[in-house]
Amino acid sequence: MAYVIAEPCIGTKDTACVDVCPVDCIHPRKDEIGFEDAGQLYIDPDECIDCGACVPVCPVAAIFPKEDLPERWAHFAKVNAEYYEKKAQSGPDQKVAVSQAILK
């Protein structure tokens, strides 16, 4: 089961978890378009290898194994997954624009 970022991350977006992730499955990064507009960070459930490296570095204790999410935050598993579904559905032109902006 993948890890999930829940409600305590909203408005915080501390990227210590991004820096320690060995598979780059937490987004958006500070250098990505949309970071400023994102309410929180998200873990890609298909890319997460369940290593748990992100958990101890989160300053607001927002990261949980999916099966251990508190009931009041259970919907965040879907929130995280939907972020990546929408990202995958973005058109190729948008992906090129994002890549070019990051390179500048």
Secondary structure as UniProt FT lines:
FT   STRAND          3..5
FT   HELIX           7..9
FT   TURN            10..12
FT   HELIX           16..20
FT   TURN            22..23
FT   STRAND          26..27
FT   TURN            30..31
FT   TURN            33..37
FT   STRAND          42..43
FT   TURN            45..47
FT   TURN            53..57
FT   TURN            59..60
FT   STRAND          63..65
FT   HELIX           66..68
FT   HELIX           71..73
FT   TURN            74..75
FT   HELIX           76..89
FT   HELIX           92..103
//
